[in-house]
Amino acid sequence: MVYMMLEKMDDFFENRLEGYDQHMRTNIHGAGEFYRFTAEHLPMQPGCQVLDLGCGTGLELEEYFALNPTAQVTGVDLSAAMLRALEGKFPGKALRLVHGSYFDVPFGKGEYAGAVSVESLHHFTQEQKLPLYQKLCQALAPGGWFVLTDYFAESPQLERQYFQDLERLKEEQRITDGGFYHYDTPLTLEHEVQVLERAGFSRVDVLKNWEATYTLQAFR
């Protein structure tokens, strides 16, 4: 087993900002397609409001603004460095950036025609995701939807193993602060759909997959 030192989530991404976009586009299976595919399933009304959870450097927004240049996007991310990089990409766009945890940031009620998250939410348990998804569902306007593109564990056994490995590393490294540390702990696809439905989404469709990466569409 390869030993790894855990890094706080924001530090992990700030330390890898240089070359991050190229890495994501070329080293993640399916990325040559799934950013565009995700963007194509977001609302296309001119000026519509969209929420991006874990927006990072905005790879999905590059595709989305090409399709809907007047969209008004609120992006939330833990990494200030990534938000600065994103802001520099889109001068003149209706972009509001929020530096913080999407678990803590208020989303409002019925404000967004759509929401999106790409390769960000595979670090959390069902119990952590449930209140986040409840908040997200309430933030969508009637008829709105959430597009999630992320990768998932192949089996419940692997899902459990990822979380056990994370807890072991935290114990070995004496991490007790309750913060977010970067270590992939994807749920299974079935468990992800279950927590979205428990949160109040009326229907969850599986749109497409690239091996273990799937795009889901969850309707308010």
C-alpha positions as CSV (number, residue, x, y, z in Angstrom):
1,M,0.0,0.0,0.0
2,V,1.4,3.4,-1.0
3,Y,1.5,5.8,2.0
4,M,0.2,9.3,1.4
5,M,0.1,12.5,3.4
6,L,-3.3,14.1,3.5
7,E,-3.6,17.7,2.4
8,K,-6.4,20.1,3.3
9,M,-8.7,20.4,0.3
10,D,-8.0,24.0,-0.6
11,D,-4.2,23.5,-0.2
12,F,-4.3,20.4,-2.4
13,F,-5.8,22.3,-5.3
14,E,-3.8,25.5,-4.9
15,N,-0.6,23.4,-4.9
16,R,-1.7,21.9,-8.3
17,L,-3.1,25.0,-10.0
18,E,-0.3,25.1,-12.6
19,G,-1.1,22.5,-15.1
20,Y,-4.5,21.6,-13.5
21,D,-6.6,22.2,-16.6
22,Q,-4.3,20.2,-18.8
23,H,-4.3,17.4,-16.3
24,M,-8.1,17.3,-16.1
25,R,-8.6,17.4,-19.8
26,T,-6.0,14.7,-20.7
27,N,-5.7,12.4,-17.7
28,I,-9.3,11.9,-16.7
29,H,-11.1,9.3,-18.8
30,G,-13.9,10.8,-20.8
31,A,-13.0,14.4,-20.1
32,G,-12.7,15.2,-23.7
33,E,-16.4,14.6,-23.9
34,F,-18.0,15.0,-20.5
35,Y,-17.4,18.7,-19.9
36,R,-19.2,19.6,-23.2
37,F,-21.9,17.0,-22.5
38,T,-22.5,18.4,-19.1
39,A,-22.8,21.9,-20.4
40,E,-25.2,20.8,-23.1
41,H,-27.7,19.7,-20.4
42,L,-27.7,23.0,-18.5
43,P,-30.5,25.6,-19.0
44,M,-30.1,27.5,-22.3
45,Q,-32.5,30.5,-21.6
46,P,-30.7,33.8,-22.2
47,G,-29.7,35.3,-18.8
48,C,-30.7,32.3,-16.8
49,Q,-29.2,31.8,-13.3
50,V,-27.0,28.7,-12.7
51,L,-25.2,27.6,-9.6
52,D,-21.8,25.7,-9.9
53,L,-20.7,23.7,-6.9
54,G,-17.0,23.3,-6.7
55,C,-16.4,25.3,-9.9
56,G,-12.6,25.2,-9.7
57,T,-11.0,26.8,-12.8
58,G,-14.3,26.6,-14.7
59,L,-13.7,23.8,-17.2
60,E,-17.4,23.1,-17.5
61,L,-18.1,26.9,-17.8
62,E,-15.8,27.2,-20.8
63,E,-18.2,24.9,-22.6
64,Y,-21.3,26.4,-21.1
65,F,-20.5,30.1,-21.9
66,A,-19.8,29.0,-25.4
67,L,-23.4,27.7,-25.6
68,N,-25.1,30.3,-23.5
69,P,-22.9,33.4,-23.3
70,T,-25.5,35.5,-21.3
71,A,-26.0,32.9,-18.5
72,Q,-25.5,34.3,-15.0
73,V,-23.4,31.9,-13.0
74,T,-22.7,31.7,-9.3
75,G,-19.6,29.6,-8.6
76,V,-18.6,28.3,-5.2
77,D,-15.2,26.8,-4.4
78,L,-12.9,26.3,-1.4
79,S,-9.8,27.4,-3.3
80,A,-9.2,31.1,-3.7
81,A,-6.4,30.5,-6.2
82,M,-8.7,28.5,-8.5
83,L,-11.4,31.2,-8.3
84,R,-8.8,33.8,-9.3
85,A,-7.8,31.6,-12.3
86,L,-11.5,31.2,-13.2
87,E,-12.2,34.9,-13.0
88,G,-9.4,35.6,-15.4
89,K,-10.9,33.4,-18.0
90,F,-14.2,35.1,-18.4
91,P,-13.9,38.9,-18.5
92,G,-17.3,40.5,-19.1
93,K,-19.3,37.4,-18.2
94,A,-22.1,37.5,-15.5
95,L,-20.0,35.6,-13.0
96,R,-20.4,35.8,-9.2
97,L,-17.7,33.9,-7.3
98,V,-18.0,32.7,-3.7
99,H,-15.0,31.6,-1.8
100,G,-16.2,29.0,0.7
101,S,-17.6,25.6,1.3
102,Y,-20.8,24.7,-0.5
103,F,-21.8,23.0,2.7
104,D,-21.9,26.4,4.4
105,V,-22.7,28.9,1.7
106,P,-26.4,29.8,1.6
107,F,-28.0,29.2,-1.8
108,G,-31.4,31.0,-1.3
109,K,-34.8,29.6,-2.3
110,G,-36.0,29.1,-5.9
111,E,-33.2,31.3,-7.4
112,Y,-31.6,29.0,-10.0
113,A,-32.8,27.5,-13.2
114,G,-30.1,24.9,-13.0
115,A,-27.1,23.8,-11.0
116,V,-24.0,21.8,-11.9
117,S,-21.1,20.1,-10.3
118,V,-18.2,18.3,-12.1
119,E,-15.6,16.1,-10.4
120,S,-16.1,17.7,-7.0
121,L,-18.5,15.7,-4.9
122,H,-16.7,12.4,-4.7
123,H,-15.2,13.2,-1.3
124,F,-18.3,13.0,1.0
125,T,-20.6,10.5,2.7
126,Q,-24.3,10.2,2.1
127,E,-24.9,11.8,5.5
128,Q,-22.8,14.8,4.5
129,K,-24.4,15.1,1.1
130,L,-28.0,14.9,2.3
131,P,-28.3,18.4,3.8
132,L,-26.3,19.8,0.9
133,Y,-28.6,18.3,-1.7
134,Q,-31.7,19.4,0.3
135,K,-30.4,22.9,0.3
136,L,-29.6,22.6,-3.4
137,C,-33.1,21.3,-4.3
138,Q,-34.7,24.2,-2.5
139,A,-32.4,26.7,-4.3
140,L,-33.8,25.5,-7.7
141,A,-36.8,27.2,-9.3
142,P,-39.8,25.1,-10.1
143,G,-38.8,23.0,-13.1
144,G,-35.1,23.4,-12.4
145,W,-32.6,20.7,-12.4
146,F,-29.1,19.7,-11.2
147,V,-26.5,18.1,-13.5
148,L,-23.9,16.1,-11.7
149,T,-20.8,14.6,-13.5
150,D,-18.6,12.6,-11.3
151,Y,-17.0,9.2,-10.8
152,F,-18.4,6.5,-8.7
153,A,-17.3,3.4,-6.8
154,E,-17.7,0.2,-8.6
155,S,-19.2,-1.7,-5.6
156,P,-20.4,-1.1,-2.0
157,Q,-17.3,-3.0,-0.8
158,L,-15.0,-0.5,-2.6
159,E,-17.0,2.4,-1.3
160,R,-16.6,1.2,2.3
161,Q,-12.9,0.6,1.7
162,Y,-12.3,4.2,0.5
163,F,-13.9,5.6,3.7
164,Q,-12.0,3.2,5.9
165,D,-8.7,4.1,4.3
166,L,-9.4,7.8,4.8
167,E,-10.2,7.3,8.5
168,R,-7.0,5.2,8.9
169,L,-4.9,7.9,7.3
170,K,-6.4,10.6,9.5
171,E,-5.8,8.5,12.6
172,E,-2.2,7.7,11.6
173,Q,-1.6,11.4,10.9
174,R,-3.4,12.5,14.0
175,I,-5.9,14.7,12.1
176,T,-8.7,15.6,14.4
177,D,-9.8,19.0,13.3
178,G,-12.9,17.9,11.3
179,G,-11.8,19.8,8.2
180,F,-12.0,18.6,4.6
181,Y,-8.9,16.7,3.4
182,H,-8.3,15.6,-0.1
183,Y,-8.9,11.8,-0.5
184,D,-11.3,10.3,-3.0
185,T,-14.2,8.5,-1.4
186,P,-16.8,8.1,-4.2
187,L,-20.2,6.6,-3.4
188,T,-21.6,3.9,-5.7
189,L,-24.0,5.2,-8.4
190,E,-26.9,3.6,-6.6
191,H,-26.1,5.3,-3.3
192,E,-25.7,8.7,-5.1
193,V,-29.1,8.4,-6.7
194,Q,-30.6,7.3,-3.4
195,V,-29.3,10.4,-1.5
196,L,-30.5,12.7,-4.3
197,E,-34.0,11.2,-4.1
198,R,-34.0,11.4,-0.3
199,A,-33.1,15.1,-0.6
200,G,-36.3,15.8,-2.4
201,F,-35.4,15.6,-6.1
202,S,-38.4,14.2,-7.9
203,R,-36.5,12.2,-10.6
204,V,-32.9,11.3,-11.2
205,D,-31.9,10.2,-14.7
206,V,-28.6,8.6,-15.6
207,L,-27.7,10.3,-18.9
208,K,-24.4,8.8,-20.0
209,N,-21.2,7.3,-18.6
210,W,-17.5,7.1,-19.4
211,E,-16.4,4.0,-17.5
212,A,-16.8,5.0,-13.8
213,T,-17.7,8.6,-14.6
214,Y,-21.4,9.3,-15.0
215,T,-23.6,12.3,-15.8
216,L,-26.8,12.4,-13.8
217,Q,-29.7,14.9,-14.1
218,A,-31.8,15.4,-11.0
219,F,-35.1,17.3,-11.3
220,R,-36.6,19.4,-8.5
